[in-house]
């Protein structure tokens, strides 16, 4: 019986060590995910700004082209 209890204790200790290692990995991955999500939000905001600026410049270019075309007909 004593050997069986010792083996069970050893298995429990190994299982707890594995659990602790896995929890550490999960914590590290969670921290990395938080950082990546923050970086993604920043990049998405930059992309939104660039898309807005691009649309604005396209409208201005079209208006300028129409103005030049209209003046060229006079």
N, C-alpha and C positions, 0 to 999 in steps of 0.2 A: 504494500500500500504506500509506503513512504516513497519508493521510486516513482510510482505513478503520480503522487502529489508533486514531487520534484520536477517531473517532466511537464506536468500541467503548469506549474509555476514558471518554468523555463519558456514554455510556449506562450504563456501570457506575457512575460517580459519581452519576448521577441515581437509579439503582436503589438504591444504598446509602443515599442521602439519604432516599428514600421509605421504605426499610426502617427506618431510624432513627426517622423520624416515626411510622411505624406501631407500632413497639415502644414508643415513648413513650406513645402513646394506649392501647395494651394495658396498660401498667404503671399508668396512671392509672385505667383501668376496673377493673383487678384490685384496686387499693387501695380504690376506691369499693365494689366488691362485698364486700370484707372488712368494711368499715364497715357496710354495709347488713345483712350476715349477723349481725354482732354486735348491731346494733339490733333485728333481728328476733328473735334469741334472748331479749333482754331483754324485749321486748313479749310474746313467747310465754310466758315465765316469769310475767309479770304477769297474763296472761290465765288461766293455769293456777291462780294464786293466787285470782283473782277467782271463777273457776268453783268452786273448792273452798269458798270462803267463801259463795258463793251456795247451794251444796248444803247446807252446814251450817246456814245461816239458814233454809232451806226446811224442813229436818228439825225445827228448833226451833220454827218457826211451826206446823207440823203438830202437834207434841206439845203446844204451848200451846193450840191450837184444840181438841184432843181433851180436854185437861184442863178447859177452860172449858165445853165441851159436857157433860162428865161431871158437873161441879159444878152446872151449870144444871138437871140432871135431879133433883137432890136436893131 
